[in-house]
Amino acid sequence: MKSKIHLIGAILSTLCIGSFFTSSILSELFGSTEFIATVKHLIVLPGLLILVPAIAITGFTGVILSKDRKGLLVANKKKRMPFIGANGILILIPAAIFLNQLAASGSFGMKFYIVQGLELVAGASNLFLMGMNIRDGLKMKGKL
């Protein structure tokens, strides 16, 4: 049961970050400022209300599941987690909130685009690291 909860949390977290990343890029490329503001608002609410618990559940169940496991795959997953967490807490969440505030006030200047760029780099990094963790988890289960 714990492994199913872990898998659901990991997939949900990855889908959230992937959809935030994709919707940000698409809205910037093809959307109006009103659409960009809507996307930024939806990323914060309900997006973060879904993402944060999903990541917490994934991390918590991952710690429990890895308690008695050894090996390179487990070690690699554990090494990635601090980077994923730090990116989320220090960059992605504050950037999402800040960009939402700027977009809501119609402030699409240099500050907005610098923070947007930082958020996209951090988001891509997390997607890559989370994808590697999912891959290693599937290998551990014998699914790859």
Number of C-alpha atoms within 10 A of each C-alpha: 6 14 15 10 15 23 19 15 23 24 17 18 23 22 14 21 22 16 14 21 19 14 17 20 16 12 18 16 10 10 15 11 16 13 14 25 24 15 22 25 19 15 26 21 13 10 18 19 11 15 22 16 14 22 22 16 20 23 18 14 20 23 13 14 14 14 10 7 11 9 9 10 17 18 12 13 20 16 12 15 17 11 15 19 16 13 18 21 13 11 18 24 18 15 22 22 17 17 26 24 16 17 22 17 10 14 15 15 10 9 12 18 13 11 18 20 14 14 23 20 16 22 22 15 15 24 20 14 18 21 15 16 21 17 16 19 19 13 12 13 10 8 9 9
